[in-house]
Amino acid sequence: MKIDEIKLLYEYSDWINARLLAACARLTPEQYAARTACGNGWGSLRSTMVHLLDSMWQSRITLQGYYKEPLADEAAYDATELHDDAFPTFDALHERWLAEQREMQAYLDTLTEDTLNGKFRYVIPGHVREWVVWQFLLDDIFHATRHRSEAATLLTGYDQSPGDLELAIFLNERTAANS
């Protein structure tokens, strides 16, 4: 994989996230935090969005070597995870989201072709994993796709659809903006 290709996919991912965040901003605080029975396993739109943020955060710190060596114990791993109570409002989540997005972009800007196509290692309780960097990055995007579709479904249920999220639409908008 090439750097410009992975950056394009992350730009697309950010475009989708911006649409989701804009739709979330139109909800009432009660709607944003409301329990749901949609069956996605997270229990609310807020929980789904916090999980997306946590996934972004965990992917970046993993790639940057945070888990290169084992942490002290299971509790130390749990302490790195982001939870709903840290983001009681949409504004709190939004602020951290934008910061995390900037951090991931900064990480992507450090990549070379060799790094992108090279391997890295990390340790989680009971497992040592080794991935090719670009494959890990793609997995991050694919994982987010699932949860973004769940968030979009919940938002649509509140009559706040984030709109069409197709790559073709993103590319058309990107081309028009660069013309």
N, CA, C and O of each residue as an XYZ file, in Angstrom:
716
protein
N       0.850     -1.180      0.000
C       0.000      0.000      0.000
C       0.887      1.231      0.000
O       2.018      1.199      0.483
N       0.358      2.311     -0.547
C       1.098      3.563     -0.625
C       0.530      4.560      0.381
O      -0.640      4.486      0.756
N       1.373      5.484      0.807
C       0.974      6.464      1.811
C      -0.211      7.288      1.335
O      -1.152      7.507      2.098
N      -0.187      7.751      0.088
C      -1.303      8.573     -0.375
C      -2.615      7.791     -0.394
O      -3.684      8.382     -0.242
N      -2.550      6.481     -0.577
C      -3.772      5.656     -0.552
C      -4.342      5.545      0.860
O      -5.548      5.699      1.052
N      -3.495      5.282      1.841
C      -4.005      5.160      3.210
C      -4.485      6.515      3.711
O      -5.478      6.592      4.435
N      -3.784      7.595      3.331
C      -4.231      8.928      3.737
C      -5.577      9.275      3.106
O      -6.412      9.916      3.744
N      -5.791      8.861      1.875
C      -7.089      9.086      1.231
C      -8.192      8.365      1.997
O      -9.267      8.925      2.211
N      -7.935      7.136      2.408
C      -8.941      6.380      3.162
C      -9.224      7.025      4.516
O     -10.368      7.025      4.970
N      -8.205      7.571      5.162
C      -8.429      8.271      6.432
C      -9.127      9.615      6.208
O      -9.908     10.052      7.053
N      -8.856     10.260      5.099
C      -9.584     11.490      4.768
C     -11.070     11.172      4.564
O     -11.939     11.911      5.026
N     -11.346     10.082      3.877
C     -12.723      9.626      3.703
C     -13.358      9.288      5.052
O     -14.506      9.649      5.309
N     -12.622      8.608      5.895
C     -13.107      8.267      7.224
C     -13.436      9.534      8.016
O     -14.464      9.591      8.692
N     -12.581     10.535      7.938
C     -12.829     11.801      8.632
C     -14.071     12.498      8.075
O     -14.832     13.110      8.825
N     -14.271     12.403      6.772
C     -15.447     12.990      6.125
C     -16.721     12.344      6.661
O     -17.690     13.037      6.972
N     -16.716     11.020      6.767
C     -17.873     10.318      7.337
C     -18.072     10.749      8.795
O     -19.187     11.058      9.215
N     -16.989     10.764      9.545
C     -17.083     11.140     10.959
C     -17.655     12.548     11.112
O     -18.458     12.792     12.012
N     -17.257     13.460     10.256
C     -17.775     14.829     10.328
C     -19.287     14.846     10.124
O     -19.996     15.603     10.786
N     -19.775     14.024      9.219
C     -21.224     13.942      8.990
C     -21.942     13.357     10.204
O     -23.013     13.829     10.586
N     -21.351     12.331     10.806
C     -21.951     11.748     12.010
C     -21.955     12.747     13.159
O     -22.957     12.893     13.859
N     -20.845     13.426     13.348
C     -20.748     14.391     14.437
C     -21.724     15.544     14.232
O     -22.333     16.016     15.193
N     -21.880     15.999     13.000
C     -22.839     17.081     12.720
C     -24.259     16.625     13.032
O     -25.051     17.388     13.583
N     -24.580     15.392     12.684
C     -25.919     14.865     12.986
C     -26.111     14.712     14.490
O     -27.182     15.027     15.010
N     -25.094     14.235     15.192
C     -25.174     14.122     16.660
C     -25.415     15.483     17.295
O     -26.167     15.590     18.263
N     -24.789     16.519     16.763
C     -24.914     17.863     17.319
C     -26.349     18.387     17.219
O     -26.733     19.286     17.967
N     -27.127     17.841     16.316
C     -28.528     18.283     16.151
C     -29.488     17.593     17.121
O     -30.661     17.959     17.196
N     -29.003     16.608     17.856
C     -29.850     15.889     18.813
C     -29.965     16.661     20.122
O     -29.143     17.521     20.438
N     -31.004     16.327     20.865
C     -31.081     16.836     22.233
C     -30.117     15.999     23.080
O     -29.773     14.882     22.696
N     -29.684     16.522     24.215
C     -28.837     15.710     25.102
C     -29.514     14.403     25.506
O     -28.851     13.378     25.668
N     -30.831     14.444     25.668
C     -31.570     13.240     26.054
C     -31.536     12.186     24.945
O     -31.366     10.998     25.217
N     -31.696     12.622     23.708
C     -31.633     11.674     22.592
C     -30.233     11.076     22.471
O     -30.070      9.873     22.264
N     -29.246     11.926     22.602
C     -27.857     11.484     22.459
C     -27.503     10.394     23.476
O     -26.797      9.440     23.148
N     -27.991     10.537     24.696
C     -27.643      9.594     25.769
C     -28.666      8.485     25.971
O     -28.429      7.573     26.763
N     -29.794      8.540     25.275
C     -30.894      7.599     25.514
C     -30.480      6.152     25.260
O     -29.749      5.855     24.315
N     -30.955      5.276     26.110
C     -30.761      3.843     25.913
C     -31.533      3.429     24.663
O     -32.588      3.986     24.360
N     -31.005      2.466     23.958
C     -31.661      1.997     22.746
C     -31.661      0.478     22.726
O     -30.824     -0.172     23.352
N     -32.596     -0.058     22.009
C     -32.691     -1.508     21.867
C     -32.333     -1.924     20.441
O     -32.832     -2.929     19.936
N     -31.468     -1.144     19.801
C     -31.164     -1.434     18.397
C     -30.325     -2.692     18.229
O     -30.196     -3.195     17.113
N     -29.758     -3.205     19.296
C     -29.039     -4.462     19.213
C     -27.587     -4.362     18.793
O     -26.989     -5.370     18.416
N     -26.996     -3.160     18.850
C     -25.597     -3.037     18.437
C     -24.620     -3.363     19.558
O     -23.408     -3.376     19.340
N     -25.133     -3.624     20.748
C     -24.257     -4.006     21.850
C     -23.734     -2.853     22.671
O     -23.128     -3.080     23.718
N     -23.945     -1.622     22.238
C     -23.405     -0.484     22.969
C     -24.467      0.214     23.796
O     -24.127      0.934     24.735
N     -25.727      0.030     23.486
C     -26.800      0.501     24.352
C     -27.290      1.911     24.133
O     -28.385      2.249     24.581
N     -26.519      2.746     23.462
C     -26.954      4.117     23.179
C     -26.077      4.678     22.067
O     -25.020      4.136     21.745
N     -26.543      5.768     21.498
C     -25.736      6.459     20.493
C     -24.446      6.961     21.137
O     -23.368      6.817     20.561
N     -24.552      7.550     22.327
C     -23.349      8.042     23.004
C     -22.343      6.911     23.196
O     -21.155      7.087     22.923
N     -22.800      5.764     23.657
C     -21.887      4.634     23.865
C     -21.243      4.183     22.561
O     -20.065      3.828     22.533
N     -22.014      4.199     21.491
C     -21.469      3.820     20.180
C     -20.398      4.814     19.751
O     -19.344      4.419     19.253
N     -20.664      6.092     19.942
C     -19.695      7.119     19.557
C     -18.450      7.062     20.450
O     -17.334      7.256     19.966
N     -18.630      6.802     21.725
C     -17.471      6.663     22.615
C     -16.639      5.450     22.191
O     -15.409      5.502     22.214
N     -17.306      4.364     21.805
C     -16.563      3.198     21.337
C     -15.774      3.533     20.070
O     -14.623      3.117     19.934
N     -16.370      4.267     19.159
C     -15.640      4.688     17.956
C     -14.415      5.520     18.327
O     -13.328      5.308     17.790
N     -14.594      6.459     19.239
C     -13.479      7.286     19.687
C     -12.402      6.438     20.358
O     -11.212      6.622     20.104
N     -12.822      5.515     21.207
C     -11.871      4.637     21.879
C     -11.091      3.800     20.862
O      -9.888      3.592     21.014
N     -11.776      3.327     19.835
C     -11.094      2.544     18.798
C     -10.046      3.380     18.079
O      -8.944      2.903     17.808
N     -10.392      4.636     17.767
C      -9.426      5.531     17.119
C      -8.204      5.730     18.022
O      -7.060      5.622     17.582
N      -8.477      6.019     19.278
C      -7.430      6.248     20.273
C      -6.560      5.009     20.439
O      -5.334      5.098     20.385
N      -7.190      3.855     20.642
C      -6.442      2.615     20.867
C      -5.589      2.255     19.652
O      -4.448      1.819     19.804
N      -6.132      2.434     18.458
C      -5.352      2.127     17.253
C      -4.107      3.001     17.177
O      -3.006      2.515     16.920
N      -4.297      4.294     17.402
C      -3.147      5.192     17.297
C      -2.086      4.887     18.346
O      -0.906      4.790     18.011
N      -2.477      4.737     19.598
C      -1.443      4.503     20.617
C      -0.787      3.135     20.435
O       0.380      2.955     20.781
N      -1.529      2.180     19.896
C      -0.934      0.876     19.600
C       0.128      1.026     18.524
O       1.235      0.505     18.660
N      -0.207      1.736     17.456
C       0.749      1.956     16.371
C       1.970      2.750     16.833
O       3.071      2.564     16.314
N       1.771      3.622     17.798
C       2.883      4.433     18.297
C       3.708      3.713     19.360
O       4.633      4.295     19.927
N       3.377      2.445     19.635
C       4.213      1.623     20.498
C       3.819      1.561     21.955
O       4.571      1.024     22.768
N       2.654      2.097     22.314
C       2.249      2.093     23.719
C       2.186      0.679     24.294
O       2.519      0.462     25.459
N       1.762     -0.268     23.482
C       1.621     -1.653     23.949
C       2.766     -2.545     23.457
O       2.602     -3.761     23.363
N       3.897     -1.962     23.150
C       5.023     -2.755     22.650
C       5.490     -3.772     23.683
O       5.894     -4.883     23.338
N       5.430     -3.385     24.946
C       5.766     -4.277     26.056
C       4.515     -4.467     26.904
O       3.645     -3.596     26.919
N       4.412     -5.579     27.602
C       3.208     -5.807     28.423
C       3.038     -4.731     29.490
O       4.011     -4.257     30.077
N       1.786     -4.355     29.729
C       1.486     -3.466     30.849
C       1.464     -4.303     32.117
O       1.508     -5.532     32.058
N       1.397     -3.646     33.246
C       1.537     -4.327     34.541
C       0.515     -5.436     34.752
O       0.863     -6.515     35.233
N      -0.723     -5.186     34.402
C      -1.771     -6.180     34.626
C      -3.015     -5.799     33.823
O      -3.032     -4.789     33.120
N      -4.032     -6.609     33.938
C      -5.281     -6.375     33.204
C      -5.872     -5.010     33.528
O      -6.411     -4.342     32.646
N      -5.775     -4.596     34.771
C      -6.313     -3.296     35.182
C      -5.602     -2.149     34.456
O      -6.220     -1.133     34.139
N      -4.322     -2.313     34.201
C      -3.578     -1.280     33.475
C      -4.083     -1.154     32.048
O      -4.157     -0.047     31.514
N      -4.429     -2.266     31.428
C      -5.013     -2.221     30.080
C      -6.382     -1.570     30.126
O      -6.697     -0.716     29.297
N      -7.196     -1.972     31.095
C      -8.545     -1.405     31.226
C      -8.486      0.102     31.434
O      -9.354      0.832     30.957
N      -7.478      0.561     32.137
C      -7.354      1.991     32.434
C      -7.093      2.819     31.176
O      -7.328      4.028     31.182
N      -6.615      2.199     30.104
C      -6.365      2.945     28.868
C      -7.632      3.136     28.048
O      -7.654      3.957     27.131
N      -8.681      2.396     28.361
C      -9.908      2.470     27.562
C     -10.734      3.702     27.925
O     -10.773      4.131     29.078
N     -11.389      4.253     26.915
C     -12.275      5.396     27.112
C     -13.678      4.873     27.415
O     -14.137      3.901     26.814
N     -14.346      5.533     28.353
C     -15.676      5.103     28.785
C     -16.653      6.259     28.736
O     -16.264      7.427     28.729
N     -17.938      5.909     28.702
C     -19.011      6.902     28.627
C     -18.899      7.994     29.689
O     -19.119      9.169     29.398
N     -18.563      7.615     30.903
C     -18.578      8.588     31.993
C     -17.556      9.714     31.783
O     -17.679     10.779     32.387
N     -16.571      9.489     30.950
C     -15.597     10.540     30.640
C     -16.159     11.550     29.636
O     -15.581     12.617     29.429
N     -17.288     11.203     29.016
C     -17.887     12.049     27.981
C     -19.384     12.207     28.242
O     -20.205     11.692     27.483
N     -19.737     12.912     29.307
C     -21.146     13.010     29.683
C     -21.994     13.793     28.683
O     -23.216     13.646     28.652
N     -21.344     14.628     27.862
C     -22.073     15.416     26.874
C     -21.471     15.193     25.489
O     -20.342     14.722     25.346
N     -22.250     15.543     24.485
C     -21.734     15.470     23.123
C     -20.545     16.414     22.957
O     -19.562     16.054     22.310
N     -20.619     17.608     23.530
C     -19.523     18.569     23.390
C     -18.205     18.010     23.919
O     -17.150     18.243     23.329
N     -18.260     17.276     25.024
C     -17.043     16.667     25.584
C     -16.470     15.639     24.612
O     -15.261     15.598     24.385
N     -17.335     14.817     24.046
C     -16.883     13.825     23.073
C     -16.331     14.517     21.834
O     -15.269     14.146     21.335
N     -17.043     15.516     21.340
C     -16.646     16.209     20.110
C     -15.257     16.832     20.243
O     -14.434     16.737     19.333
N     -15.010     17.461     21.373
C     -13.702     18.078     21.607
C     -12.582     17.034     21.572
O     -11.562     17.237     20.914
N     -12.772     15.934     22.269
C     -11.751     14.877     22.291
C     -11.612     14.230     20.916
O     -10.506     13.883     20.500
N     -12.736     14.066     20.206
C     -12.725     13.461     18.876
C     -11.839     14.264     17.933
O     -10.987     13.707     17.241
N     -12.049     15.580     17.914
C     -11.266     16.432     17.014
C      -9.780     16.383     17.373
O      -8.922     16.384     16.490
N      -9.484     16.341     18.670
C      -8.085     16.223     19.090
C      -7.494     14.894     18.637
O      -6.359     14.848     18.165
N      -8.251     13.825     18.776
C      -7.763     12.506     18.367
C      -7.572     12.439     16.856
O      -6.618     11.835     16.364
N      -8.479     13.058     16.139
C      -8.353     13.098     14.680
C      -7.060     13.806     14.273
O      -6.361     13.358     13.365
N      -6.749     14.912     14.947
C      -5.491     15.623     14.660
C      -4.282     14.748     14.995
O      -3.301     14.726     14.252
N      -4.359     14.027     16.118
C      -3.256     13.144     16.515
C      -3.033     12.030     15.492
O      -1.894     11.699     15.162
N      -4.129     11.455     14.995
C      -3.990     10.393     13.987
C      -3.401     10.962     12.697
O      -2.557     10.327     12.065
N      -3.840     12.142     12.311
C      -3.278     12.768     11.110
C      -1.781     13.015     11.296
O      -0.992     12.788     10.378
N      -1.399     13.472     12.469
C       0.025     13.689     12.749
C       0.790     12.370     12.655
O       1.899     12.331     12.122
N       0.202     11.294     13.170
C       0.847      9.982     13.062
C       0.993      9.597     11.588
O       2.071      9.192     11.155
N      -0.085      9.725     10.825
C      -0.035      9.356      9.408
C       1.030     10.162      8.673
O       1.667      9.653      7.751
N       1.226     11.416      9.074
C       2.242     12.261      8.432
C       3.663     11.791      8.716
O       4.592     12.202      8.021
N       3.855     10.937      9.727
C       5.200     10.428     10.027
C       5.547      9.187      9.209
O       6.704      8.772      9.163
N       4.540      8.598      8.565
C       4.777      7.331      7.869
C       5.651      7.501      6.635
O       5.563      8.492      5.910
N       6.488      6.508      6.425
C       7.219      6.367      5.174
C       6.668      5.117      4.493
O       5.936      4.343      5.109
N       7.010      4.926      3.254
C       6.553      3.708      2.553
C       7.057      2.460      3.293
O       6.333      1.474      3.427
N       8.304      2.516      3.769
C       8.856      1.364      4.496
C       8.093      1.094      5.787
O       7.780     -0.055      6.099
N       7.794      2.156      6.541
C       7.046      1.984      7.787
C       5.650      1.440      7.503
O       5.197      0.502      8.159
N       4.978      2.028      6.532
C       3.616      1.626      6.197
C       3.544      0.155      5.816
O       2.582     -0.532      6.161
N       4.543     -0.323      5.116
C       4.554     -1.706      4.647
C       5.347     -2.644      5.549
O       5.475     -3.834      5.264
N       5.875     -2.098      6.638
C       6.616     -2.904      7.600
C       5.706     -3.453      8.687
O       4.512     -3.160      8.733
N       6.294     -4.247      9.548
C       5.543     -4.876     10.638
C       5.796     -4.151     11.950
O       6.826     -3.504     12.142
N       4.827     -4.279     12.845
C       5.000     -3.817     14.212
C       4.381     -4.860     15.134
O       3.576     -5.691     14.715
N       4.775     -4.793     16.386
C       4.367     -5.791     17.380
C       3.721     -5.080     18.556
O       4.127     -3.981     18.933
N       2.711     -5.720     19.133
C       2.123     -5.215     20.361
C       1.656     -6.368     21.223
O       1.454     -7.487     20.753
N       1.488     -6.060     22.505
C       1.144     -7.080     23.487
C      -0.172     -6.685     24.160
O      -0.333     -5.565     24.644
N      -1.096     -7.628     24.175
C      -2.329     -7.470     24.936
C      -2.420     -8.687     25.847
O      -1.740     -9.683     25.597
N      -3.239     -8.639     26.896
C      -3.246     -9.763     27.843
C      -3.386    -11.120     27.151
O      -4.380    -11.406     26.483
N      -2.368    -11.933     27.335
C      -2.386    -13.286     26.809
C      -1.963    -13.442     25.361
O      -1.936    -14.561     24.848
N      -1.630    -12.338     24.685
C      -1.304    -12.421     23.261
C      -0.207    -11.433     22.880
O      -0.151    -10.306     23.372
N       0.656    -11.895     21.992
C       1.597    -11.020     21.314
C       1.153    -11.009     19.861
O       1.047    -12.060     19.230
N       0.897     -9.829     19.335
C       0.409     -9.699     17.955
C       1.439     -8.989     17.106
O       2.178     -8.124     17.576
N       1.470     -9.376     15.845
C       2.330     -8.703     14.878
C       1.504     -8.453     13.630
O       0.868     -9.366     13.103
N       1.515     -7.228     13.165
C       0.744     -6.822     11.993
C       1.625     -6.041     11.026
O       2.640     -5.466     11.421
N       1.236     -6.026      9.779
C       1.763     -5.071      8.817
C       0.997     -3.776      9.084
O      -0.224     -3.806      9.244
N       1.685     -2.659      9.133
C       1.072     -1.398      9.542
C      -0.146     -1.058      8.696
O      -1.194     -0.724      9.249
N      -0.039     -1.135      7.358
C      -1.184     -0.742      6.529
C      -2.377     -1.663      6.757
O      -3.521     -1.219      6.662
N      -2.134     -2.925      7.054
C      -3.243     -3.844      7.315
C      -3.941     -3.477      8.632
O      -5.166     -3.550      8.728
N      -3.172     -3.090      9.626
C      -3.742     -2.650     10.896
C      -4.572     -1.379     10.692
O      -5.662     -1.250     11.249
N      -4.053     -0.446      9.894
C      -4.785      0.779      9.607
C      -6.097      0.486      8.874
O      -7.133      1.074      9.184
N      -6.043     -0.416      7.913
C      -7.283     -0.792      7.209
C      -8.276     -1.451      8.151
O      -9.478     -1.195      8.070
N      -7.785     -2.290      9.036
C      -8.668     -2.921     10.006
C      -9.330     -1.862     10.885
O     -10.508     -1.981     11.221
N      -8.587     -0.839     11.255
C      -9.142      0.269     12.033
C     -10.298      0.926     11.263
O     -11.358      1.181     11.834
N     -10.098      1.193      9.999
C     -11.144      1.814      9.177
C     -12.338      0.877      9.030
O     -13.482      1.315      9.152
N     -12.091     -0.390      8.774
C     -13.195     -1.343      8.594
C     -13.983     -1.528      9.888
O     -15.209     -1.631      9.856
N     -13.295     -1.572     11.015
C     -13.970     -1.681     12.310
C     -14.880     -0.465     12.520
O     -16.028     -0.603     12.941
N     -14.358      0.707     12.227
C     -15.148      1.933     12.386
C     -16.352      1.939     11.457
O     -17.402      2.471     11.816
N     -16.220      1.360     10.276
C     -17.341      1.330      9.323
C     -18.552      0.653      9.936
O     -19.677      1.132      9.791
N     -18.328     -0.448     10.613
C     -19.446     -1.156     11.258
C     -20.155     -0.249     12.248
O     -21.378     -0.116     12.215
N     -19.386      0.370     13.123
C     -19.991      1.161     14.189
C     -20.544      2.493     13.679
O     -21.506      3.022     14.237
N     -19.946      3.029     12.631
C     -20.518      4.241     12.032
C     -21.869      3.936     11.402
O     -22.780      4.763     11.455
N     -22.005      2.758     10.808
C     -23.312      2.404     10.234
C     -24.346      2.234     11.344
O     -25.513      2.584     11.164
N     -23.927      1.698     12.490
C     -24.845      1.594     13.630
C     -25.255      2.988     14.118
O     -26.427      3.236     14.400
N     -24.281      3.888     14.213
C     -24.586      5.257     14.635
C     -25.513      5.935     13.628
O     -26.451      6.634     14.013
N     -25.249      5.726     12.348
C     -26.104      6.329     11.314
C     -27.536      5.821     11.423
O     -28.482      6.585     11.232
N     -27.700      4.541     11.727
C     -29.034      3.976     11.905
C     -29.734      4.635     13.087
O     -30.902      5.011     12.985
N     -29.032      4.777     14.203
C     -29.618      5.426     15.373
C     -29.973      6.884     15.077
O     -31.047      7.353     15.454
N     -29.082      7.586     14.412
C     -29.346      8.983     14.055
C     -30.556      9.104     13.128
O     -31.385      9.999     13.291
N     -30.646      8.211     12.173
C     -31.779      8.219     11.253
C     -33.085      7.992     12.006
O     -34.117      8.562     11.655
N     -33.036      7.162     13.037
C     -34.212      6.934     13.873
C     -34.676      8.197     14.585
O     -35.841      8.302     14.966
N     -33.777      9.149     14.766
C     -34.130     10.446     15.357
C     -34.373     11.508     14.273
O     -34.401     12.703     14.566
N     -34.545     11.071     13.039
C     -34.726     11.978     11.893
C     -33.535     12.916     11.709
O     -33.693     14.072     11.319
N     -32.343     12.399     11.996
C     -31.112     13.177     11.836
C     -30.074     12.370     11.051
O     -28.925     12.238     11.474
N     -30.489     11.844      9.922
C     -29.584     11.041      9.093
C     -28.317     11.833      8.774
O     -28.383     13.030      8.495
N     -27.173     11.168      8.814
C     -25.943     11.851      8.407
C     -25.827     11.981      6.890
O     -24.862     12.558      6.388
N     -26.797     11.450      6.166
C     -26.767     11.529      4.708
C     -26.033     10.350      4.103
O     -25.668      9.391      4.783
N     -25.833     10.453      2.816
C     -25.143      9.390      2.091
C     -23.664      9.405      2.450
O     -23.032     10.460      2.500
N     -23.122      8.212      2.698
C     -21.749      8.093      3.178
C     -20.836      7.348      2.195
O     -19.757      6.887      2.567
N     -21.276      7.238      0.953
C     -20.524      6.449     -0.022
C     -19.212      7.119     -0.429
O     -19.105      8.344     -0.481
N     -18.236      6.290     -0.711
C     -16.933      6.760     -1.172
C     -17.074      7.601     -2.437
O     -16.401      8.621     -2.577
N     -17.933      7.189     -3.352
C     -18.096      7.930     -4.610
C     -18.529      9.375     -4.351
O     -18.058     10.297     -5.017
N     -19.421      9.566     -3.389
C     -19.877     10.929     -3.071
C     -18.729     11.739     -2.481
O     -18.523     12.895     -2.850
N     -17.986     11.132     -1.568
C     -16.812     11.796     -0.996
C     -15.841     12.201     -2.095
O     -15.384     13.344     -2.126
N     -15.519     11.274     -3.000
C     -14.559     11.568     -4.062
C     -15.066     12.672     -4.982
O     -14.292     13.533     -5.401
N     -16.367     12.656     -5.301
C     -16.939     13.717     -6.144
C     -16.834     15.072     -5.445
O     -16.455     16.063     -6.070
N     -17.169     15.121     -4.151
C     -17.063     16.375     -3.401
C     -15.612     16.845     -3.315
O     -15.329     18.037     -3.434
N     -14.716     15.914     -3.111
C     -13.286     16.229     -3.003
C     -12.767     16.795     -4.329
O     -12.027     17.779     -4.352
N     -13.169     16.155     -5.431
C     -12.761     16.634     -6.756
C     -13.305     18.021     -7.026
O     -12.584     18.885     -7.525
N     -14.582     18.246     -6.696
C     -15.195     19.561     -6.915
C     -14.501     20.638     -6.074
O     -14.291     21.756     -6.543
N     -14.148     20.295     -4.836
C     -13.491     21.250     -3.950
C     -12.085     21.605     -4.445
O     -11.600     22.709     -4.199
N     -11.439     20.679     -5.134
C     -10.070     20.888     -5.612
C     -10.031     21.426     -7.033
O      -8.949     21.600     -7.592
N     -11.184     21.693     -7.628
C     -11.226     22.190     -9.015
C     -11.069     23.693     -9.061
O     -11.079     24.282    -10.142
